[in-house]
Amino acid sequence: MGLLLDPTNEDVISILSRLFPGKSVGDVVNSRAADPAKLAVRAILNIPLQKPQAKVTHEAFTER
């Protein structure tokens, strides 16, 4: 079973809140524990590494 990588999906937010109590989506995405997952996704999608950018917030995903 895979986890849908859509931080705006309510199911994902619900799962994250149970896996990481008290942490926001931004906290989880910007944690050191998320770095290996980010590298794996970039490798799969052939996205080159970039310089660190501003921290990701949940609001960044909902502003459109």
N, C-alpha and C positions, 0 to 999 in steps of 0.2 A: 504494500500500500504506500503510495506517495503522498506528499503534502503539497497541495496547490500553492504555488508561490505568488499569491495575490494578497497583499496586505490590506486591501480594501474589502476582501471577502469576510463576511461576518463569521463564517465557520472557522476560518483561520484565526481571526482575532479571539474567538472563543477558546480554541485549542491553545493558542499562545498564552492566554490568561491562566489556563490551568497548568501548563508546563512551566511557566515563568511567573508565578504569582507576584503581583505588585509591580511588574515591569510593563512598560509601554512597548508598542511595536518598534518604535525608534530605539528604545533601550536594547531590545533583543537584536535588531538588525545591526546596530553599531557596536555590539559587544565583541570582545576578542574571540569568544566561542563561535561567532558567526563567520569569522574570517575564513576558515577552511571551506565552509559551504559556499561562500562567495567565490573563492578561487576555483572550486570545482565547477560551479555554474559558468564562470567566465571561460574556463577551459573547454567545456562542452559546447558553448556558443561561439568559441573562437574570438572572444573579446579581449583585446590587449589590456594589460594592467595600466592603470592610470595613477597619477599622483592622488594622495588622499584629498577628498573633497569635504565639504561641510557635512555635518552629521545629518542623517536621514530622519525625518520626523513623520509621524502618521499623517500630519496635515499636508506634507509634500505629496503624498499619494492621493489625497482627496481633492486637492485643488486642481481644477481642470477648466 
